[in-house]
């Protein structure tokens, strides 16, 4: 029995040794979920930054803004402060009988 990180359980769990190579553990079997995986030496795999963010940045860098007028039309409408505009309430229409 040996402790190792299980990628399926996502925890440090008890494992049985499945295979050796040159006096080193190569594969292990998790005793909780019974999955076989390479021996990770009790270390979690390091998470790499997602490629989506970098791909988005590459596409964004290729797109050039066309003109200043496009920014005005595509941007949000400017709002006046809520205290400066009148409050309008619509009357309820009478029901037809």
Helices and strands as residue ranges (DSSP letters): E 2-6, E 11-21, E 24-30, E 36-38, H 51-62, H 68-74
